[in-house]
Amino acid sequence: MIINISWIYSKSVKYSKKGVLYLKSIIQTIYNAVVNYSVGEVIMLHRVDYRCKNMLPCMAELTISPTTLENFIKDNLATRNFISVSELVACINREKCRTDKKFLCFTMDDGYKDIYIYAYPIFKKYNVPFCIFITTDFINNDRAFNWPYIIEQIVLQHDRIELSDGRIFNSITLAEKEQTFRTLKSILQNISYQTFRNDVEQLFEKYLPFEDDENLHLSWDEIREMVASGLCTIGGHTINHSSLAHILKEEMKEEIKGCKDVLESSLNQEINCFAYPFGSVSDVNSLVMDVTKECGYQISFISHGGSIRRNDKNLFSVKRIMLQEDGIA
């Protein structure tokens, strides 16, 4: 069946504005179904664990149980092709892609240890490839600094947050704690890369020394073991987990390329993929994408957008869907 999209659209202008919008939606639906159909999804995960204690709801929703992960894989074994990031690049470039089924590609952000403890055995059991995007300052043992976790713990443990610059935030109810955490995170996203750690410590000096769980993150040996399995791809996720659109271009380069350099020297392999921290429309812009490409990556991922469609071609804005306890979000 041949659909003359131009003819349908030209006829639609004769109708009211409401009618035009309605016809446009119909045309888009037909186009997506017939031409630009879904070919698969990239799944985004952060943590796989049985415990969600000592977490704010906005952070707990980033955690799924091992049972949820395993059930999701089992439910899709017969109907999906599980592919690696390198296979995904080939699919988007239309170089080589299995087309008998839609694909699923698993990605996991930040580098939490529960990936090794709980997720890795499941991926091995079903021979499913996966990618971990590493924030290098989260896992370097001599300078681990997972600032979102640190700030979350401060907010959970105190009913009143006082910053050194005089700003005060009430943090009594759970709703207040959530709002305070989001506000503090927004403040820290605008701090310069070069002075980030010192500035955070100065701003929260009342709460030093910071509480950071040394068993929260992967070790280099655990990462190497997973890579050696042939199932695990490692990608970059900056040095400090910075919101890249909120810092200067030179700082972007240091965050993006610096992370790549650390990973390549530590793992003795080339790192070609990257995920933007936070990854929302306010965290990623065209400059961020250009700098990522300049730094030598082949593909990079945002944190939203839905399914990958047949005509998606931008390798530096690859869409993902988050898997949560109650399903895909």
Secondary structure, 3 states (H helix, E strand, C coil): CCCCHHHHHHHHCCCCHHHHHHHHHHHHHHHHHHCCCEEEEEEEECEECCCCCCCCHHHHCCEECHHHHHHHHHHHCCCEEECCHHHHHHHHCCCCCCCCCEEEEEEEEECECHHHHHHHHHHHHCCCCEEEEECHHHHCCCCCCCHHHHHHHHHHHCCEEECCCCCEEECCCHHHHHHHHHHHHHHHCCCCCCCHHHHHHHHCHHHCCCCCCCCCECCHHHHHHHHHCCCEEEEECCCCCCCHHHCCHHHHHHHHHHHHHHHHHHHCCCCCEEECCCCCCCCCCHHHHHHHHHCCCCEEEEEEECCEECCCCCCCCEEEEEEECCEEC
